[in-house]
């Protein structure tokens, strides 16, 4: 049965894992997001009471 011969398939497995473990993580980590999150200020906004006309 030819599919039981591990010689060509083992080499394909090794090269595919080399690509996954060496090339792809650097591509994924180099990705930049278009909208970087910004920190919000810790100051509370000054609120004013509403001026109700019927109260």
C-alpha distance matrix in Angstrom:
0.0 3.8 5.7 6.0 7.8 11.3 13.3 14.0 14.0 16.3 18.7 18.8 19.6 22.3 23.9 24.1 25.7 28.0 29.2 29.7 31.6 33.6 34.4 34.6 37.0 39.5 39.4 39.9 42.8 44.5 44.9 48.6 50.0 52.6 55.0 55.6 57.2 60.8 62.7 65.4 68.9 70.3 73.7 74.6 76.0 79.7 80.3 83.6 85.0 85.1 88.5 88.8 91.6 92.3 92.2
3.8 0.0 3.8 5.4 5.6 9.1 10.4 10.5 11.0 13.7 15.6 15.7 17.0 19.5 20.8 21.2 23.2 25.2 26.2 27.1 29.1 30.7 31.4 31.8 34.4 36.7 36.5 37.3 40.2 41.7 42.2 45.9 47.5 50.1 52.6 53.2 55.0 58.6 60.6 63.4 66.9 68.4 71.8 72.8 74.2 77.9 78.6 81.9 83.5 83.6 86.9 87.3 90.2 91.0 91.0
5.7 3.8 0.0 3.8 5.5 7.7 9.9 9.6 8.8 11.6 13.9 13.5 14.3 17.2 18.7 18.5 20.3 22.7 23.6 24.1 26.2 28.2 28.8 29.0 31.5 34.0 33.7 34.3 37.1 38.8 39.2 42.9 44.4 47.0 49.4 50.0 51.6 55.2 57.2 60.0 63.5 64.9 68.3 69.3 70.6 74.3 75.0 78.3 79.9 80.0 83.3 83.7 86.6 87.4 87.3
6.0 5.4 3.8 0.0 3.8 6.0 9.0 10.2 9.3 10.9 13.9 14.3 14.4 16.9 19.1 19.2 20.4 22.8 24.3 24.7 26.3 28.4 29.5 29.8 31.9 34.5 34.7 35.2 37.8 39.7 40.3 44.0 45.6 48.4 50.7 51.0 52.5 56.1 57.8 60.6 64.1 65.3 68.8 69.8 71.4 75.1 75.8 79.2 80.8 81.0 84.4 84.9 87.9 88.6 88.4
7.8 5.6 5.5 3.8 0.0 3.8 5.7 7.4 7.8 9.2 11.5 12.7 13.4 15.3 17.3 18.2 19.5 21.4 23.0 24.0 25.4 27.0 28.3 29.0 31.2 33.5 33.8 34.7 37.1 38.9 39.8 43.6 45.4 48.2 50.7 50.8 52.6 56.1 57.9 60.9 64.3 65.6 69.1 70.3 71.9 75.6 76.6 80.0 81.7 82.0 85.4 86.0 89.0 89.9 89.7
11.3 9.1 7.7 6.0 3.8 0.0 3.8 5.9 5.4 5.6 8.4 9.9 10.1 11.8 14.1 15.1 16.1 17.9 19.8 20.7 21.8 23.5 25.0 25.8 27.9 30.2 30.7 31.5 33.8 35.6 36.7 40.5 42.4 45.4 47.7 47.7 49.4 52.9 54.7 57.7 61.0 62.3 65.8 67.2 68.8 72.6 73.6 77.0 78.8 79.3 82.7 83.4 86.5 87.4 87.1
13.3 10.4 9.9 9.0 5.7 3.8 0.0 3.8 5.7 5.7 6.7 9.0 10.3 11.1 12.9 14.7 16.0 17.1 19.0 20.6 21.6 22.7 24.1 25.4 27.6 29.5 30.1 31.4 33.6 35.1 36.4 40.2 42.4 45.3 47.8 47.8 49.7 53.1 55.0 58.2 61.5 62.9 66.4 67.9 69.5 73.3 74.4 77.9 79.8 80.3 83.7 84.6 87.6 88.7 88.4
14.0 10.5 9.6 10.2 7.4 5.9 3.8 0.0 3.8 5.6 5.5 6.4 8.8 10.2 11.0 12.5 14.6 15.6 16.9 18.6 20.3 21.2 22.0 23.2 25.8 27.6 27.8 29.2 31.6 32.9 34.1 37.8 40.0 42.6 45.4 45.6 47.7 51.1 53.2 56.3 59.7 61.3 64.7 66.2 67.6 71.3 72.5 75.9 77.8 78.2 81.5 82.4 85.3 86.5 86.3
14.0 11.0 8.8 9.3 7.8 5.4 5.7 3.8 0.0 3.8 5.4 5.0 6.1 8.6 10.0 10.5 12.3 14.2 15.4 16.4 18.2 19.7 20.6 21.3 23.7 25.9 26.1 27.0 29.6 31.2 32.1 35.8 37.8 40.5 43.1 43.3 45.2 48.7 50.7 53.7 57.1 58.6 62.0 63.3 64.8 68.6 69.6 73.0 74.8 75.2 78.6 79.3 82.3 83.4 83.2
16.3 13.7 11.6 10.9 9.2 5.6 5.7 5.6 3.8 0.0 3.8 5.4 5.0 6.2 8.7 9.9 10.6 12.3 14.4 15.3 16.3 17.9 19.5 20.4 22.4 24.6 25.3 26.2 28.4 30.2 31.4 35.2 37.3 40.3 42.7 42.6 44.4 47.8 49.6 52.7 55.9 57.4 60.9 62.3 64.0 67.7 68.9 72.4 74.3 74.9 78.3 79.2 82.3 83.3 83.0
18.7 15.6 13.9 13.9 11.5 8.4 6.7 5.5 5.4 3.8 0.0 3.8 5.4 5.1 6.2 8.5 10.0 10.5 12.4 14.3 15.3 16.1 17.4 18.9 21.2 22.9 23.5 25.0 27.1 28.5 30.0 33.8 36.1 39.0 41.6 41.5 43.5 46.9 48.8 52.1 55.3 56.9 60.4 62.0 63.5 67.3 68.6 72.1 74.2 74.7 78.1 79.1 82.1 83.4 83.1
18.8 15.7 13.5 14.3 12.7 9.9 9.0 6.4 5.0 5.4 3.8 0.0 3.8 5.5 5.3 6.0 8.6 9.8 10.6 12.3 14.2 15.2 15.8 16.8 19.5 21.3 21.4 22.7 25.2 26.6 27.7 31.4 33.6 36.3 39.0 39.2 41.2 44.7 46.8 49.9 53.3 55.0 58.4 59.8 61.2 65.0 66.2 69.6 71.6 72.0 75.4 76.3 79.3 80.5 80.3
19.6 17.0 14.3 14.4 13.4 10.1 10.3 8.8 6.1 5.0 5.4 3.8 0.0 3.8 5.6 5.2 6.2 8.6 10.0 10.6 12.1 14.0 15.2 15.7 17.8 20.2 20.6 21.4 23.7 25.6 26.6 30.4 32.4 35.4 37.8 37.7 39.5 42.9 44.8 47.9 51.2 52.7 56.2 57.6 59.2 63.0 64.1 67.6 69.5 70.0 73.5 74.4 77.4 78.6 78.3
22.3 19.5 17.2 16.9 15.3 11.8 11.1 10.2 8.6 6.2 5.1 5.5 3.8 0.0 3.8 5.5 5.3 6.2 8.8 10.0 10.5 11.8 13.6 14.9 16.7 18.7 19.7 20.8 22.7 24.4 26.0 29.7 32.1 35.2 37.6 37.2 39.1 42.4 44.2 47.4 50.6 52.1 55.6 57.3 58.9 62.7 64.1 67.6 69.7 70.4 73.8 74.9 78.0 79.3 78.9
23.9 20.8 18.7 19.1 17.3 14.1 12.9 11.0 10.0 8.7 6.2 5.3 5.6 3.8 0.0 3.8 5.4 4.9 6.3 8.7 9.9 10.3 11.2 12.8 15.3 16.7 17.4 19.0 21.1 22.3 23.9 27.6 30.1 33.0 35.6 35.5 37.7 41.0 43.0 46.3 49.5 51.3 54.7 56.4 57.8 61.6 63.0 66.5 68.7 69.3 72.7 73.8 76.8 78.2 78.0
24.1 21.2 18.5 19.2 18.2 15.1 14.7 12.5 10.5 9.9 8.5 6.0 5.2 5.5 3.8 0.0 3.8 5.3 5.1 6.3 8.6 10.0 10.4 10.8 13.5 15.5 15.7 16.7 19.2 20.7 21.8 25.6 27.7 30.6 33.2 33.2 35.3 38.7 40.8 43.9 47.2 49.0 52.4 53.9 55.3 59.1 60.3 63.7 65.8 66.3 69.7 70.7 73.7 75.0 74.8
25.7 23.2 20.3 20.4 19.5 16.1 16.0 14.6 12.3 10.6 10.0 8.6 6.2 5.3 5.4 3.8 0.0 3.8 5.3 4.9 5.9 8.2 9.8 10.2 11.8 14.3 15.2 15.8 17.8 19.8 21.1 24.9 27.1 30.2 32.5 32.1 33.9 37.2 39.1 42.2 45.5 47.0 50.5 52.1 53.7 57.5 58.8 62.3 64.4 65.1 68.5 69.6 72.8 74.0 73.6
28.0 25.2 22.7 22.8 21.4 17.9 17.1 15.6 14.2 12.3 10.5 9.8 8.6 6.2 4.9 5.3 3.8 0.0 3.8 5.5 5.3 5.7 7.6 9.4 11.0 12.6 13.9 15.3 16.9 18.4 20.3 24.1 26.7 29.8 32.2 31.7 33.7 36.9 38.8 42.1 45.3 46.9 50.4 52.2 53.8 57.6 59.1 62.6 64.9 65.7 69.1 70.4 73.5 74.9 74.5
29.2 26.2 23.6 24.3 23.0 19.8 19.0 16.9 15.4 14.4 12.4 10.6 10.0 8.8 6.3 5.1 5.3 3.8 0.0 3.8 5.6 5.4 5.3 6.6 9.3 10.7 11.1 12.7 14.9 16.1 17.6 21.4 23.9 26.8 29.4 29.3 31.5 34.8 37.0 40.3 43.5 45.3 48.7 50.4 51.8 55.6 57.1 60.5 62.8 63.4 66.8 68.0 71.0 72.6 72.3
29.7 27.1 24.1 24.7 24.0 20.7 20.6 18.6 16.4 15.3 14.3 12.3 10.6 10.0 8.7 6.3 4.9 5.5 3.8 0.0 3.8 5.9 6.1 5.4 7.4 10.0 10.4 10.9 13.2 15.1 16.2 20.0 22.2 25.3 27.6 27.3 29.3 32.6 34.6 37.8 41.1 42.8 46.2 47.8 49.3 53.1 54.4 57.9 60.1 60.7 64.1 65.3 68.4 69.8 69.4
31.6 29.1 26.2 26.3 25.4 21.8 21.6 20.3 18.2 16.3 15.3 14.2 12.1 10.5 9.9 8.6 5.9 5.3 5.6 3.8 0.0 3.8 6.2 6.5 6.6 9.1 10.9 11.3 12.5 14.8 16.6 20.2 22.6 26.0 28.0 27.2 29.0 32.1 33.9 37.2 40.3 41.8 45.3 47.1 48.8 52.6 54.1 57.7 60.0 60.8 64.3 65.6 68.8 70.2 69.7
33.6 30.7 28.2 28.4 27.0 23.5 22.7 21.2 19.7 17.9 16.1 15.2 14.0 11.8 10.3 10.0 8.2 5.7 5.4 5.9 3.8 0.0 3.8 6.1 6.5 7.3 9.5 11.1 11.9 13.3 15.7 19.3 22.2 25.4 27.7 26.9 29.0 32.0 33.9 37.3 40.3 42.1 45.5 47.5 49.1 52.9 54.6 58.1 60.6 61.5 64.9 66.4 69.5 71.1 70.6
34.4 31.4 28.8 29.5 28.3 25.0 24.1 22.0 20.6 19.5 17.4 15.8 15.2 13.6 11.2 10.4 9.8 7.6 5.3 6.1 6.2 3.8 0.0 3.8 5.8 5.8 6.6 9.0 10.5 11.2 13.3 17.0 19.9 22.8 25.5 25.0 27.5 30.6 32.8 36.2 39.3 41.4 44.6 46.6 47.9 51.7 53.3 56.8 59.3 60.0 63.3 64.8 67.8 69.5 69.2
34.6 31.8 29.0 29.8 29.0 25.8 25.4 23.2 21.3 20.4 18.9 16.8 15.7 14.9 12.8 10.8 10.2 9.4 6.6 5.4 6.5 6.1 3.8 0.0 3.8 5.5 5.0 6.2 8.6 9.9 11.1 14.9 17.4 20.4 22.9 22.7 25.0 28.2 30.5 33.8 37.0 39.0 42.3 44.0 45.3 49.1 50.6 54.0 56.4 57.0 60.3 61.7 64.7 66.3 66.0
37.0 34.4 31.5 31.9 31.2 27.9 27.6 25.8 23.7 22.4 21.2 19.5 17.8 16.7 15.3 13.5 11.8 11.0 9.3 7.4 6.6 6.5 5.8 3.8 0.0 3.8 5.4 5.0 6.0 8.4 10.1 13.6 16.1 19.5 21.6 20.8 22.7 25.9 27.8 31.2 34.3 36.1 39.5 41.4 42.9 46.7 48.3 51.8 54.2 55.0 58.4 59.9 63.0 64.6 64.1
39.5 36.7 34.0 34.5 33.5 30.2 29.5 27.6 25.9 24.6 22.9 21.3 20.2 18.7 16.7 15.5 14.3 12.6 10.7 10.0 9.1 7.3 5.8 5.5 3.8 0.0 3.8 5.5 5.2 6.1 8.8 12.2 15.3 18.4 20.7 19.9 22.3 25.1 27.3 30.8 33.8 35.8 39.1 41.2 42.5 46.3 48.1 51.6 54.2 55.1 58.4 60.1 63.1 64.9 64.5
39.4 36.5 33.7 34.7 33.8 30.7 30.1 27.8 26.1 25.3 23.5 21.4 20.6 19.7 17.4 15.7 15.2 13.9 11.1 10.4 10.9 9.5 6.6 5.0 5.4 3.8 0.0 3.8 5.6 5.3 6.7 10.4 13.4 16.2 18.9 18.7 21.4 24.5 27.0 30.4 33.5 35.8 38.9 40.8 41.9 45.6 47.3 50.7 53.2 53.8 57.1 58.6 61.6 63.4 63.2
39.9 37.3 34.3 35.2 34.7 31.5 31.4 29.2 27.0 26.2 25.0 22.7 21.4 20.8 19.0 16.7 15.8 15.3 12.7 10.9 11.3 11.1 9.0 6.2 5.0 5.5 3.8 0.0 3.8 5.5 5.5 9.1 11.4 14.6 16.9 16.5 18.8 22.1 24.5 27.7 31.0 33.2 36.4 38.0 39.2 43.0 44.5 47.9 50.3 51.0 54.3 55.7 58.8 60.5 60.2
42.8 40.2 37.1 37.8 37.1 33.8 33.6 31.6 29.6 28.4 27.1 25.2 23.7 22.7 21.1 19.2 17.8 16.9 14.9 13.2 12.5 11.9 10.5 8.6 6.0 5.2 5.6 3.8 0.0 3.8 5.4 8.2 10.9 14.4 16.2 15.0 17.2 20.2 22.3 25.7 28.8 30.9 34.1 36.1 37.5 41.2 43.0 46.5 49.1 50.0 53.3 54.9 58.1 59.8 59.4
44.5 41.7 38.8 39.7 38.9 35.6 35.1 32.9 31.2 30.2 28.5 26.6 25.6 24.4 22.3 20.7 19.8 18.4 16.1 15.1 14.8 13.3 11.2 9.9 8.4 6.1 5.3 5.5 3.8 0.0 3.8 6.4 9.9 12.7 15.1 14.3 17.2 19.9 22.5 25.9 28.9 31.3 34.4 36.4 37.5 41.2 43.1 46.5 49.2 50.0 53.2 55.0 58.0 60.0 59.7
44.9 42.2 39.2 40.3 39.8 36.7 36.4 34.1 32.1 31.4 30.0 27.7 26.6 26.0 23.9 21.8 21.1 20.3 17.6 16.2 16.6 15.7 13.3 11.1 10.1 8.8 6.7 5.5 5.4 3.8 0.0 3.8 6.7 9.6 12.2 12.1 15.0 18.1 20.9 24.2 27.4 29.9 32.8 34.6 35.5 39.2 40.8 44.2 46.7 47.3 50.5 52.2 55.1 57.0 56.8
48.6 45.9 42.9 44.0 43.6 40.5 40.2 37.8 35.8 35.2 33.8 31.4 30.4 29.7 27.6 25.6 24.9 24.1 21.4 20.0 20.2 19.3 17.0 14.9 13.6 12.2 10.4 9.1 8.2 6.4 3.8 0.0 3.8 6.5 8.8 8.6 11.8 14.8 17.8 21.0 24.1 26.9 29.6 31.4 32.1 35.8 37.5 40.8 43.5 44.1 47.3 49.0 51.9 54.0 53.8
50.0 47.5 44.4 45.6 45.4 42.4 42.4 40.0 37.8 37.3 36.1 33.6 32.4 32.1 30.1 27.7 27.1 26.7 23.9 22.2 22.6 22.2 19.9 17.4 16.1 15.3 13.4 11.4 10.9 9.9 6.7 3.8 0.0 3.8 5.6 6.2 9.3 12.5 15.8 18.6 21.9 24.7 27.4 28.8 29.4 33.1 34.5 37.8 40.3 40.8 43.9 45.6 48.4 50.5 50.3
52.6 50.1 47.0 48.4 48.2 45.4 45.3 42.6 40.5 40.3 39.0 36.3 35.4 35.2 33.0 30.6 30.2 29.8 26.8 25.3 26.0 25.4 22.8 20.4 19.5 18.4 16.2 14.6 14.4 12.7 9.6 6.5 3.8 0.0 3.8 6.3 9.6 12.4 16.0 18.4 21.6 24.7 26.9 28.3 28.3 31.9 33.3 36.3 38.9 39.2 42.2 43.8 46.5 48.7 48.8
55.0 52.6 49.4 50.7 50.7 47.7 47.8 45.4 43.1 42.7 41.6 39.0 37.8 37.6 35.6 33.2 32.5 32.2 29.4 27.6 28.0 27.7 25.5 22.9 21.6 20.7 18.9 16.9 16.2 15.1 12.2 8.8 5.6 3.8 0.0 3.8 6.3 8.9 12.6 14.7 18.0 21.1 23.2 24.5 24.6 28.2 29.6 32.7 35.3 35.7 38.7 40.4 43.2 45.4 45.3
55.6 53.2 50.0 51.0 50.8 47.7 47.8 45.6 43.3 42.6 41.5 39.2 37.7 37.2 35.5 33.2 32.1 31.7 29.3 27.3 27.2 26.9 25.0 22.7 20.8 19.9 18.7 16.5 15.0 14.3 12.1 8.6 6.2 6.3 3.8 0.0 3.8 6.4 9.9 12.7 15.9 18.9 21.3 23.0 23.6 27.3 29.0 32.3 35.1 35.9 39.0 40.9 43.9 46.1 45.7
57.2 55.0 51.6 52.5 52.6 49.4 49.7 47.7 45.2 44.4 43.5 41.2 39.5 39.1 37.7 35.3 33.9 33.7 31.5 29.3 29.0 29.0 27.5 25.0 22.7 22.3 21.4 18.8 17.2 17.2 15.0 11.8 9.3 9.6 6.3 3.8 0.0 3.8 6.7 9.4 12.8 15.5 18.2 19.7 20.5 24.3 26.0 29.4 32.1 33.0 36.3 38.2 41.3 43.3 42.8
60.8 58.6 55.2 56.1 56.1 52.9 53.1 51.1 48.7 47.8 46.9 44.7 42.9 42.4 41.0 38.7 37.2 36.9 34.8 32.6 32.1 32.0 30.6 28.2 25.9 25.1 24.5 22.1 20.2 19.9 18.1 14.8 12.5 12.4 8.9 6.4 3.8 0.0 3.8 6.4 9.5 12.5 14.9 16.8 17.6 21.3 23.4 26.8 29.7 30.9 34.1 36.3 39.5 41.6 41.0
62.7 60.6 57.2 57.8 57.9 54.7 55.0 53.2 50.7 49.6 48.8 46.8 44.8 44.2 43.0 40.8 39.1 38.8 37.0 34.6 33.9 33.9 32.8 30.5 27.8 27.3 27.0 24.5 22.3 22.5 20.9 17.8 15.8 16.0 12.6 9.9 6.7 3.8 0.0 3.8 6.5 9.1 11.9 14.1 15.5 19.2 21.5 25.0 28.0 29.6 32.9 35.1 38.4 40.5 39.5
65.4 63.4 60.0 60.6 60.9 57.7 58.2 56.3 53.7 52.7 52.1 49.9 47.9 47.4 46.3 43.9 42.2 42.1 40.3 37.8 37.2 37.3 36.2 33.8 31.2 30.8 30.4 27.7 25.7 25.9 24.2 21.0 18.6 18.4 14.7 12.7 9.4 6.4 3.8 0.0 3.8 6.5 8.8 10.5 11.9 15.6 17.7 21.3 24.2 25.8 29.2 31.5 34.8 36.9 35.8
68.9 66.9 63.5 64.1 64.3 61.0 61.5 59.7 57.1 55.9 55.3 53.3 51.2 50.6 49.5 47.2 45.5 45.3 43.5 41.1 40.3 40.3 39.3 37.0 34.3 33.8 33.5 31.0 28.8 28.9 27.4 24.1 21.9 21.6 18.0 15.9 12.8 9.5 6.5 3.8 0.0 3.8 5.5 8.1 9.7 13.2 15.9 19.4 22.5 24.6 27.8 30.4 33.7 35.9 34.6
70.3 68.4 64.9 65.3 65.6 62.3 62.9 61.3 58.6 57.4 56.9 55.0 52.7 52.1 51.3 49.0 47.0 46.9 45.3 42.8 41.8 42.1 41.4 39.0 36.1 35.8 35.8 33.2 30.9 31.3 29.9 26.9 24.7 24.7 21.1 18.9 15.5 12.5 9.1 6.5 3.8 0.0 3.8 6.4 9.3 12.4 15.1 18.7 21.6 24.0 27.3 29.9 33.3 35.3 33.6
73.7 71.8 68.3 68.8 69.1 65.8 66.4 64.7 62.0 60.9 60.4 58.4 56.2 55.6 54.7 52.4 50.5 50.4 48.7 46.2 45.3 45.5 44.6 42.3 39.5 39.1 38.9 36.4 34.1 34.4 32.8 29.6 27.4 26.9 23.2 21.3 18.2 14.9 11.9 8.8 5.5 3.8 0.0 3.8 6.3 9.0 12.0 15.5 18.6 21.2 24.3 27.1 30.5 32.6 30.9
74.6 72.8 69.3 69.8 70.3 67.2 67.9 66.2 63.3 62.3 62.0 59.8 57.6 57.3 56.4 53.9 52.1 52.2 50.4 47.8 47.1 47.5 46.6 44.0 41.4 41.2 40.8 38.0 36.1 36.4 34.6 31.4 28.8 28.3 24.5 23.0 19.7 16.8 14.1 10.5 8.1 6.4 3.8 0.0 3.8 6.4 8.7 12.4 15.2 17.8 21.0 23.6 27.1 29.1 27.4
76.0 74.2 70.6 71.4 71.9 68.8 69.5 67.6 64.8 64.0 63.5 61.2 59.2 58.9 57.8 55.3 53.7 53.8 51.8 49.3 48.8 49.1 47.9 45.3 42.9 42.5 41.9 39.2 37.5 37.5 35.5 32.1 29.4 28.3 24.6 23.6 20.5 17.6 15.5 11.9 9.7 9.3 6.3 3.8 0.0 3.8 6.2 9.7 12.9 15.1 18.2 21.0 24.3 26.6 25.2
79.7 77.9 74.3 75.1 75.6 72.6 73.3 71.3 68.6 67.7 67.3 65.0 63.0 62.7 61.6 59.1 57.5 57.6 55.6 53.1 52.6 52.9 51.7 49.1 46.7 46.3 45.6 43.0 41.2 41.2 39.2 35.8 33.1 31.9 28.2 27.3 24.3 21.3 19.2 15.6 13.2 12.4 9.0 6.4 3.8 0.0 3.8 6.6 10.1 12.7 15.6 18.6 21.8 24.2 22.6
80.3 78.6 75.0 75.8 76.6 73.6 74.4 72.5 69.6 68.9 68.6 66.2 64.1 64.1 63.0 60.3 58.8 59.1 57.1 54.4 54.1 54.6 53.3 50.6 48.3 48.1 47.3 44.5 43.0 43.1 40.8 37.5 34.5 33.3 29.6 29.0 26.0 23.4 21.5 17.7 15.9 15.1 12.0 8.7 6.2 3.8 0.0 3.8 6.7 9.2 12.3 15.1 18.5 20.7 19.1
83.6 81.9 78.3 79.2 80.0 77.0 77.9 75.9 73.0 72.4 72.1 69.6 67.6 67.6 66.5 63.7 62.3 62.6 60.5 57.9 57.7 58.1 56.8 54.0 51.8 51.6 50.7 47.9 46.5 46.5 44.2 40.8 37.8 36.3 32.7 32.3 29.4 26.8 25.0 21.3 19.4 18.7 15.5 12.4 9.7 6.6 3.8 0.0 3.8 6.4 9.0 12.2 15.3 17.7 16.2
85.0 83.5 79.9 80.8 81.7 78.8 79.8 77.8 74.8 74.3 74.2 71.6 69.5 69.7 68.7 65.8 64.4 64.9 62.8 60.1 60.0 60.6 59.3 56.4 54.2 54.2 53.2 50.3 49.1 49.2 46.7 43.5 40.3 38.9 35.3 35.1 32.1 29.7 28.0 24.2 22.5 21.6 18.6 15.2 12.9 10.1 6.7 3.8 0.0 3.8 6.4 9.0 12.4 14.4 12.5
85.1 83.6 80.0 81.0 82.0 79.3 80.3 78.2 75.2 74.9 74.7 72.0 70.0 70.4 69.3 66.3 65.1 65.7 63.4 60.7 60.8 61.5 60.0 57.0 55.0 55.1 53.8 51.0 50.0 50.0 47.3 44.1 40.8 39.2 35.7 35.9 33.0 30.9 29.6 25.8 24.6 24.0 21.2 17.8 15.1 12.7 9.2 6.4 3.8 0.0 3.7 5.9 9.4 11.5 10.5
88.5 86.9 83.3 84.4 85.4 82.7 83.7 81.5 78.6 78.3 78.1 75.4 73.5 73.8 72.7 69.7 68.5 69.1 66.8 64.1 64.3 64.9 63.3 60.3 58.4 58.4 57.1 54.3 53.3 53.2 50.5 47.3 43.9 42.2 38.7 39.0 36.3 34.1 32.9 29.2 27.8 27.3 24.3 21.0 18.2 15.6 12.3 9.0 6.4 3.7 0.0 3.8 6.4 9.1 8.5
88.8 87.3 83.7 84.9 86.0 83.4 84.6 82.4 79.3 79.2 79.1 76.3 74.4 74.9 73.8 70.7 69.6 70.4 68.0 65.3 65.6 66.4 64.8 61.7 59.9 60.1 58.6 55.7 54.9 55.0 52.2 49.0 45.6 43.8 40.4 40.9 38.2 36.3 35.1 31.5 30.4 29.9 27.1 23.6 21.0 18.6 15.1 12.2 9.0 5.9 3.8 0.0 3.8 5.7 5.6
91.6 90.2 86.6 87.9 89.0 86.5 87.6 85.3 82.3 82.3 82.1 79.3 77.4 78.0 76.8 73.7 72.8 73.5 71.0 68.4 68.8 69.5 67.8 64.7 63.0 63.1 61.6 58.8 58.1 58.0 55.1 51.9 48.4 46.5 43.2 43.9 41.3 39.5 38.4 34.8 33.7 33.3 30.5 27.1 24.3 21.8 18.5 15.3 12.4 9.4 6.4 3.8 0.0 3.8 5.8
92.3 91.0 87.4 88.6 89.9 87.4 88.7 86.5 83.4 83.3 83.4 80.5 78.6 79.3 78.2 75.0 74.0 74.9 72.6 69.8 70.2 71.1 69.5 66.3 64.6 64.9 63.4 60.5 59.8 60.0 57.0 54.0 50.5 48.7 45.4 46.1 43.3 41.6 40.5 36.9 35.9 35.3 32.6 29.1 26.6 24.2 20.7 17.7 14.4 11.5 9.1 5.7 3.8 0.0 3.8
92.2 91.0 87.3 88.4 89.7 87.1 88.4 86.3 83.2 83.0 83.1 80.3 78.3 78.9 78.0 74.8 73.6 74.5 72.3 69.4 69.7 70.6 69.2 66.0 64.1 64.5 63.2 60.2 59.4 59.7 56.8 53.8 50.3 48.8 45.3 45.7 42.8 41.0 39.5 35.8 34.6 33.6 30.9 27.4 25.2 22.6 19.1 16.2 12.5 10.5 8.5 5.6 5.8 3.8 0.0
